[in-house]
Amino acid sequence: MCLAIPVEVREILPGDMARVSLDGVVKVVSIALVEDVKVGDYVVLHVGYALARIDPEEARKTLALLQAVAADA
């Protein structure tokens, strides 16, 4: 099973890379597959690659669902 999660872009870096964060965890990821990524955007992340931009409200809903599932585990 694969899981892609929404993360917020905090900084655009050289070489089609970006610094993203999720709940205080900061990672450097590739944004080469998504055009025109900007600071503040949410992207769907899978194994270090941003796959698509996602609406901020949809990102919040998805993260809330993931937190609810984790709380029930």
C-alpha positions in Angstrom: 0.0 0.0 0.0 1.2 3.5 -0.9 0.4 6.7 1.0 0.8 10.2 -0.3 0.3 13.1 2.2 -0.2 16.8 1.9 2.6 19.0 3.1 3.1 22.8 3.1 5.9 24.3 1.0 8.0 26.6 3.2 10.9 27.4 0.9 11.8 27.0 -2.8 15.4 25.7 -3.2 17.6 25.4 -6.3 17.5 22.4 -8.5 13.7 21.9 -8.4 13.8 21.2 -4.7 11.7 22.6 -1.8 11.7 22.6 1.9 8.3 21.3 3.2 6.8 20.8 6.6 4.2 18.7 8.3 3.5 18.9 12.0 6.9 20.4 12.6 8.8 17.9 10.6 10.8 19.6 7.8 12.1 17.7 4.8 13.7 18.7 1.5 11.8 17.2 -1.5 11.8 17.3 -5.3 9.2 19.5 -6.9 10.3 18.7 -10.4 7.0 17.0 -11.3 4.8 20.0 -10.4 4.8 23.3 -12.2 4.9 26.7 -10.6 5.1 25.6 -6.9 5.2 28.6 -4.6 5.8 29.1 -0.9 2.6 28.5 1.0 1.3 25.9 -1.5 0.3 22.5 -0.4 1.5 19.6 -2.4 0.8 15.8 -2.2 4.1 14.1 -1.3 5.1 10.5 -1.9 8.6 9.1 -1.3 10.3 12.5 -1.6 8.5 13.7 -4.7 5.7 16.3 -4.8 3.1 14.8 -7.2 0.5 17.5 -7.4 -0.6 20.8 -5.9 -3.6 20.5 -3.6 -6.1 23.1 -2.3 -5.3 24.2 1.2 -8.7 23.3 2.6 -8.6 19.9 1.0 -5.1 19.4 2.6 -6.4 20.3 6.0 -9.3 17.9 5.7 -7.0 15.1 4.6 -4.6 15.8 7.4 -7.5 15.8 9.9 -8.6 12.4 8.6 -5.1 11.0 8.9 -4.8 12.2 12.5 -8.2 10.7 13.4 -7.1 7.3 11.9 -3.8 7.4 13.8 -5.7 8.3 17.1 -7.9 5.2 16.6 -4.9 2.9 15.9 
